[in-house]
Amino acid sequence: MKRRILLVDDEVAVLLTMKAILEISGFDVDTAASARDGKFKLRKNEYNMVITDMRMENDEAGAEVIRTAREAAYHPAVALLTAFPLADEDWQEMGADKMLVKPMHTRILLEQIERLMNSHEAGKSSGNGAEVAKTPGKGAAGKKAPAKKRVAGEKRTTPAKAAKKLAPKKALKKVSVKKAVKKAVAKKTSKRA
């Protein structure tokens, strides 16, 4: 069964591009072009994850979507998508599990979404509720994690290489934005015909 994601953003280009990328990567994606529409869909349908822009109709629109997602009985993972990064404590206080800063490379976006969904599902199955997705090198509270001591002869790896090893291969498809948008537009026009 495909995992369902609700994308909420008032920029149609962002919605179409992200929808195409996520669908190509195997997700079932629903979109909302306003906070009002997003809140309606959250109450009507169930989603595994909600990705919402912060500033839409007003500066608080994203926070309203997050509150509605947190009130939902099915408890979706919640990511805040913004071009205006906030301090960790600010987006966590709003109730988001992760902040995604746009623009973002497709591979990194997919890795972060997959990691958040996996940690969220693990938290739900263990009865702990949602867990905050950790930024590489930081703990859940956003504090720098203690440095790990290297063992003699141990090979050094970069965070990007480590993430690539840990992430499911399916989520790491290289997708050009141009191809993703082209496929989404072709799909939409074939539905109309």
Residue pairs with C-beta under 8 A, 6 or more apart in sequence:
2 26
2 27
2 28
3 27
3 28
3 48
3 49
3 117
4 27
4 28
4 29
4 30
4 45
4 46
4 47
4 48
4 49
5 22
5 27
5 28
5 29
5 30
5 47
5 48
5 49
5 50
5 51
5 113
6 29
6 30
6 31
6 32
6 38
6 41
6 42
6 45
6 47
6 49
6 50
6 51
6 76
7 15
7 18
7 19
7 22
7 29
7 30
7 31
7 32
7 51
7 52
8 31
8 32
8 34
8 35
8 37
8 38
8 50
8 51
8 52
8 53
8 56
8 62
8 65
9 15
9 18
9 31
9 33
9 52
9 53
9 56
9 81
10 33
10 34
10 53
10 56
10 57
10 61
11 53
12 33
14 53
14 81
14 102
15 31
15 33
16 181
16 184
16 185
17 177
17 180
17 181
17 184
18 29
18 51
18 109
19 29
19 31
19 184
20 180
20 181
20 183
20 184
21 106
21 109
21 110
21 175
21 177
21 180
22 29
22 110
22 113
23 29
23 184
24 173
24 175
24 180
24 183
25 110
25 170
25 171
25 173
25 175
26 170
26 171
30 41
30 45
30 47
32 38
32 40
32 41
34 56
34 57
34 61
35 52
35 56
35 57
35 61
35 62
35 64
35 65
36 57
38 50
38 52
38 65
38 68
39 64
39 65
39 68
42 50
42 65
42 68
42 69
42 72
42 76
43 68
43 72
46 72
46 74
46 76
47 74
47 76
48 76
48 77
48 117
48 120
48 121
49 76
49 77
49 78
49 79
49 113
49 116
49 117
49 120
50 65
50 66
50 69
50 76
50 77
50 78
50 79
51 79
51 81
51 100
51 113
52 62
52 65
52 66
52 69
52 78
52 79
52 80
52 81
53 61
53 62
53 81
53 82
54 61
54 62
54 63
54 80
54 81
54 82
54 84
54 86
55 61
55 62
55 82
55 84
56 62
62 80
62 82
62 94
63 94
66 78
66 80
66 94
66 95
66 96
67 95
69 76
69 78
69 95
70 78
70 95
75 124
75 129
75 130
76 120
77 97
77 98
77 116
77 117
77 120
77 121
77 130
78 95
78 96
78 97
78 98
78 130
79 96
79 97
79 98
79 99
79 100
79 112
79 113
79 116
79 133
80 86
80 91
80 94
80 96
80 98
80 99
80 100
81 100
81 102
82 99
82 100
82 101
82 102
83 101
83 102
83 103
85 99
85 101
86 99
88 99
88 141
88 142
89 142
91 99
92 132
92 142
97 116
97 120
97 130
97 131
97 132
97 133
98 112
98 116
98 132
98 133
100 109
100 112
100 113
106 174
106 175
106 176
106 177
106 180
107 172
107 174
110 167
110 171
110 172
110 173
111 163
111 164
111 167
111 171
111 172
112 133
113 171
114 167
114 168
114 171
115 133
115 163
115 166
115 167
116 133
119 131
119 133
119 134
120 130
120 131
120 133
122 131
123 129
123 130
123 131
124 130
131 140
132 140
134 140
135 142
136 159
136 162
136 163
137 144
137 145
137 159
138 144
138 145
139 145
150 156
164 172
